[in-house]
Amino acid sequence: MENNSILYGSSGMNVNLSLCDKWPSVNGQRRAAEAENRLRSVEATSKCLREEDQKRMQDNIVTKLQPEMEKLLQQISAVNSKAIQQPTASPTMVEPLLDDRKVQHRTRTPKTTTQT
């Protein structure tokens, strides 16, 4: 059932409610477009803020870790320079696995096959 009631506004104009149901509102379309534009703007701003936060976090990590990394590199180079400066000890003699004197040398005799 259609709503054909008539409202009387403060300006004294008659407004037929059934007309509001049948015709799309230009103002409503305009408001929807504005809301969509605002949403896109908010999404773009959010993306920029996330990227800035990520960059700031990376910069903070590098700033905090760089002194520690330099300290470790100095320690490594100090260890390397000490190793180079120290004379190397004479290499230890390695005992042979087999003493040649203990090996018994024998000649191999070929196997003979018997035919029947």
C-alpha positions in Angstrom: 0.0 0.0 0.0 1.4 3.4 -1.0 2.0 6.1 1.5 0.1 9.0 0.1 0.0 11.1 3.3 0.7 14.8 3.0 3.0 16.6 5.5 2.8 20.2 6.2 6.2 21.7 6.7 7.1 24.8 8.6 7.2 26.8 5.3 3.6 25.8 4.7 4.5 23.7 1.6 2.8 20.4 1.1 5.2 17.4 0.7 3.9 14.2 -0.8 5.8 11.3 0.7 5.1 9.0 -2.2 7.2 11.1 -4.5 10.2 10.5 -2.2 9.9 6.8 -2.7 9.7 6.9 -6.5 12.5 9.4 -7.5 16.1 9.0 -6.6 17.4 11.8 -4.5 20.1 13.9 -6.2 21.2 15.0 -2.7 21.5 11.3 -1.7 23.7 10.5 -4.7 25.8 13.5 -4.0 26.2 12.5 -0.3 27.1 8.9 -1.4 29.8 10.3 -3.8 31.1 12.6 -1.1 31.3 9.7 1.4 33.1 7.6 -1.1 35.6 10.4 -1.7 36.1 10.8 2.1 36.6 7.0 2.4 39.3 7.0 -0.3 41.0 10.0 1.3 41.0 8.2 4.7 42.4 5.0 3.1 45.2 7.0 1.4 46.0 8.8 4.6 46.1 5.6 6.5 48.4 4.0 3.9 50.8 7.0 4.1 50.8 6.9 7.9 51.6 3.1 7.9 54.5 3.7 5.4 55.9 6.5 7.5 55.6 4.4 10.7 57.4 1.5 9.0 60.2 3.8 7.8 60.5 5.5 11.2 60.7 2.1 12.9 63.4 0.9 10.5 65.4 4.1 11.1 65.1 3.6 14.8 66.3 0.1 14.6 69.3 1.1 12.5 70.1 4.0 14.9 70.0 1.7 17.9 71.9 -1.2 16.3 74.6 0.8 14.4 76.8 1.6 17.5 76.6 -2.1 18.6 77.5 -3.3 15.1 80.5 -0.9 15.0 81.6 -2.1 18.4 81.5 -5.7 17.2 83.4 -4.9 14.0 86.1 -3.2 16.1 86.3 -6.3 18.3 86.6 -8.6 15.3 89.3 -6.4 13.7 91.2 -6.3 17.0 91.1 -10.1 17.2 92.2 -10.4 13.6 95.1 -8.0 14.1 96.3 -9.8 17.2 96.2 -13.1 15.4 98.3 -11.7 12.6 100.8 -10.1 15.0 101.4 -13.2 17.0 104.1 -15.6 15.6 102.6 -18.9 14.7 103.9 -21.9 16.7 105.7 -24.6 14.8 103.2 -27.1 13.5 103.0 -30.1 15.6 104.2 -33.3 14.1 101.6 -35.7 13.2 102.4 -39.4 13.8 101.8 -41.5 10.7 98.9 -43.8 10.9 101.0 -46.8 10.0 104.6 -47.4 10.9 106.3 -48.7 7.8 108.5 -51.0 9.8 105.5 -52.8 11.2 103.9 -53.6 7.9 104.8 -57.1 6.7 105.4 -57.2 3.0 104.5 -60.4 1.3 104.1 -61.2 -2.3 100.7 -62.2 -3.4 100.3 -65.5 -5.1 97.7 -65.9 -7.8 94.8 -68.1 -7.0 94.8 -71.3 -8.8 91.6 -72.7 -10.1 91.1 -76.5 -10.4 89.2 -77.9 -13.2 87.2 -81.1 -12.9 
